[in-house]
Amino acid sequence: MTKQVHLAAHFPGVNNTTVWSDPAAGSHIEFDSFRRFAAAAERGRFDFLFLAEGLRLREQNGAIYDLDVVGRPDTFTVLAALAAVTEHLGLAGTINSTFNEPYEVAREFATLDHLSGGRAAWNVVTSWDAFTGENFRRGGFLPQDQRYERARTFLATAMELLDSWRGDEIVADKETGAFLSTPTPGRFAHADAHFDIAGQFDVPRSPQGRPVVFQAGDSDEGREFAASAADAIFSRHGTKEAGQAFYADVKGRLEKYGRAREELLILPAATFVIADTDAEAAELAAEVRRQQVSGQTALRKLEEVWNRDLSGYDPDGPLPEVDPLVGENTVAKGRASVRMNKDPLAVARDWRERAEAKGLSIRELMIEVSSRQNFIGSPTSVADQIDDLVQSDASDGFILVPHITPGGLDVFVDTVVPLLQERGVHRTEYTGTTLRDHLGLAPLGGTA
């Protein structure tokens, strides 16, 4: 059976995928950029727009890391504004489960789902370090091994709040004057190791009942969390073989939770570079990568592993002969690379071997090791690659991350989407009204 290709768009701007210095790049904070980006995604009949969020500006060597785009307005505010200028596009936001409270998050998502007519989605994330916690006067309050325990409890608690309204409480009978069918709508009580709350939830049941739930963890705990509670999981696996292995692993965990394979979608993030021919696209892709990893950026990325100030090194020269400094105090507080490269000495050995074998400079090596899933080629080639990966169970679709804001999505929508539509693997029109409809997920009924 031919699978449908799910497409989503990630508004760039929180990492060095974005080429903010390109003449075509615009603002990452003005609303018109969000509006234009959402309009392109909806024109392409995408499932949803995804907006990431960071709760603290990132630092390196004690200074703000200004090599990517610094600053992002509040996620809920932006998504609520986009609800007014879109009709079908899902609106997904990253909201932290470590430094928020279930009541406020449930209330905000219920509101967004009402305002959008059932298009809200929540990417549930955790914060892993004291760095972000300092903004909340909770630095280091939660041991790392408890992050997913709190996330699971946070999500379950938020869902209890959202389910506290069945959906039939409001009768609004103007003849009798009766507004509610019960005097206790939204009543809840929840107590566990993390939360002890009771009261009445004040937002009636929304069109979807709950937001669609996304999860982004790649660890064993993250995969298990997604299999138990998420509707979709993001993936960072860039090759067909790695994608198939991740796909099989996560889908294989669903049965023990009483879930079918189609109840959880696998959606890797992917960048793209498109030109008239494959050769032109490859040439353009190399130029884009050099824009994304400037000499300055290359040194900063190397510092994340070396844990040293490397500003005096030549980015077009060889790797440092000195080894990384190992310790808990890092020059790149709060960056994911710190926890991803748990053994910096081993990473350094691997990078030295790779650089020596290929004759790579620091910058060339950083370009090579920092590449993510890319679709590079003519529109036909890119459509072929996407369709093959989805039909081969390496994914259920892709979250596309353009390198230009806000117009970077246009070339994909105008050239690749029509080819996927011609093949019958991507919708030509929206047939449902909610994000659950777009993703092929069964609707949720009211609760007893």
Secondary structure, DSSP 8 states (H G I E B T S, - for coil): -----EEEEE---SSTTS-TTSTT---SSSHHHHHHHHHHHHHTT-SEEEE---SS--EETTEE-TTS------HHHHHHHHHTT-SS-EEEEEEESSSS-HHHHHHHHHHHHHHHTS-EEEEEE---SHHHHGGGT-TT-S-GGGHHHHHHHHHHHHHHHHTT--S--EEEETTTTEEES-S-TTEEEEESSS-EEEEE--S---TTSS-EEEE---SHHHHHHHHHH-SEEEE---SHHHHHHHHHHHHHTSGGGT--GGGSEEEEEEEEEE-SSHHHHHHHHHHHHHHHS-HHHHHHHHHHHH-S--TTS-TTS---SS----SS--SSTT-HHHHH-S-HHHHHHHHHHHHHHHT--HHHHHHHHT---EEEE-HHHHHHHHHHHHHTTS-SEEEE--SSTTGGGHHHHHHTHHHHHHHTSS-SS---SSHHHHHT--------
